[in-house]
Amino acid sequence: VGLHAIYVPDVHPYKQRKVRILNGSHTSLVPVAYLCGYDEVRQSLLDKRIFHFLEEEQKEEIVPTLTTKDAEKFREDVMDRFLNPYVHHKLMSIALNSLPKFKERDLPTMLDDYKAGRDPKHLCFAFASLIKFYEGYRVLDGKREEIALQDNPEYIAFMADAWKKYHEEEDVLELVKTVLGNKAIWGEDLTAHSKMVEEVRQSLALLLSSKSEMDALEEFLKHE
């Protein structure tokens, strides 16, 4: 078997490429696909709506933040890997520690997009879906199914309290500000980024007002 190797003076751009495209795609896909009723990466991407969502996120929001010339080719290879019929990658396996993973893998991409004047709307929808994921359940065929959240117990408790307050007051903006304002999770107060707050609020409001995650995703895709 031939090995493909490249020699570069600085490995960091290639590490960033891997983290943002491969790992970042996984992490942002999980809450969207799982709440839509899917359990595996390939299974979810065979749904043209979810495939399109992730592909647009990669092309429009992740790849433009990278400096390696082969970023687009790497992106294509990653999607081929995700669709490998011999790999059954469980979404809930990737979901372990989703909050810190999103901070490390997706948040830097979003912040770079904002700095460059781009709108990371797919990542914001994924962020909103992540918040919804931590409500702790999904609905399949009209039945509520609990999600076995696996994360820092303090983060899980914090999210539970945030959702409890939301169900008492039904204030989506307050829920978003509460979550994005948690410095312990994100390393900074994300409410300082007003565009992010508003985009996540809009997506979360859509998720909460729709009959299902898939209905919300379809509505989102209409206005890309």
Beta strands, then each sheet from edge to edge (+ up, - down):
strand 1: 137-140
strand 2: 143-146
sheet 1: 1+ 2-
end
